[in-house]
Amino acid sequence: MSINFNNKYMSSQNRTNIPNSLNEHWMPFTDNKSFKKNPRLITDAKGVYLTNHQGKKMIDASSGLFCNPLGHGRKEITEAVSKQLEKLDYCQPFNQGYGGSFELATRISKKTPEGINRIFYTICGSTAVETAIKISIAYHRAKGDSKRFRFVGRERGYHGMNIGATTVGGMINNVKTFASVLMPGVQHMRHTHLPEHKFVKGQPETGIEMAEDLERIAMNFGGENIAACIVEPIAGSTGTLVPPKGYLKRIREICNKHGILLIFDEVITGWGRTGSAFASQEFNVKPDIITMAKATTNGVVPMGVVAVREDIYDAVCNSSTAPEGTPELFHGYTYSGIPVAVAAALAVQDIFDKEDIFNRAKKMSPYFQDGLHSLKDLKDVVSIRGYGMMGGIEMKMDQKPGKAGFQTFKHCYDAGVNFKNTGDSLIIAPQFICEKKHIDEIIEKLRKGISNYSKSK
Ligand SMILES: Cc1ncc(COP(=O)(O)O)c(C=O)c1O
């Protein structure tokens, strides 16, 4: 159905409903041409539900983009943000500060694995990864080891869209246009998804040997030249690839052997998605650096965070011989830890604690995983993977990669369940506040949408 546009400027009341023109906004990661012919605009969000511009209510099966595990429209967050805006709307974060960002750093460091307790604020996940890359280089240089310039990522990894993050990522469509400007010296391990993992719930038993790719890269390029290895503990954007048992531990061992820093990109897995605060704790493997974003503010204000080992911070800060007032690390953002983001994040921390949110996610996850895997009888579903409160459903390719995924997404949207597809994978990540009835609704509507897609072919 197409929208009826009027030619007047919108009033502030209906701004999010029907815009006058869709032409000027170049939308991110969107098929702009087809969207603008048949737009999907969201006008309201409350709890686990979204409403679109046609007044249709849908259940949010992916927590936005993994951002809103606490549900939409949380009063505690809204109030904290508006109070903060009234008191202090902005202060520059360089050589100045305000109390909230320090308080938040302390609270974050109480939930990160022990010793990973120095907190650098960024604007989003991409800038968190970019920062982790730079901190890795700065750390090695501070220790007098400036030859380490290489990084290792993994196929099907997603780490965001700046040049460094794009380079270490491993999703082909994200890199091929930009090959000429990518960072030098980056190698990729193979992804961990093997044919026998197709309908495995949780961690696959096979595939630990994929970790040896890191050893092989170290052999080929010299482990002593590698600054860091970055992986998502569970690859999220590609449709939930769960690490085989023992895989992350083996990666850690190889990093230790060669003095390579291990970065866990927990932009998705951080803040409870696996049932523990961080996947690092869930899988009992400690990295050196953790990146996070998304759920840090329940998605309402952009914010990224890099948590680093205390001695990494010490090495960088203590190596500086510059005069007082000169930064030890020449890096930061205008919006690093700004008051409004911090206020949202502190309110989120309160809710995490008050509602014992990570345990709530842990308790609900078997029910969710059972529901997800109940869809395996559907004709065009070729693989289902999942862990905790995240899952991926892979659709059978139809002529070209991405076609089946997008068509299925549209049928599901019409059936009243909203999520994101990446290529032919449907990304399912319910909110942690979901009750069993909401999980049931998500699964029923997925069944209907996926079946309608199959019938439409
Ligand atoms: C694991 C991971 N890292 C980094 C990013 C980039 O985050 P952002 O879009 O906030 O820049 C994402 C986004 O989905 C992600 O999933």
The ligand as an ORCA input file, in Angstrom:
! r2SCAN-3c Opt
* xyz 0 1
  C      29.162     -7.358     16.646
  C      28.959     -5.976     16.127
  N      29.965     -5.108     16.174
  C      29.828     -3.843     15.758
  C      28.631     -3.394     15.241
  C      28.494     -2.002     14.761
  O      27.684     -1.281     15.617
  P      27.047      0.120     15.158
  O      26.044     -0.169     14.111
  O      26.451      0.649     16.435
  O      28.150      0.964     14.677
  C      27.548     -4.266     15.176
  C      26.261     -3.827     14.643
  O      25.355     -4.592     14.399
  C      27.717     -5.601     15.623
  O      26.723     -6.481     15.561
*
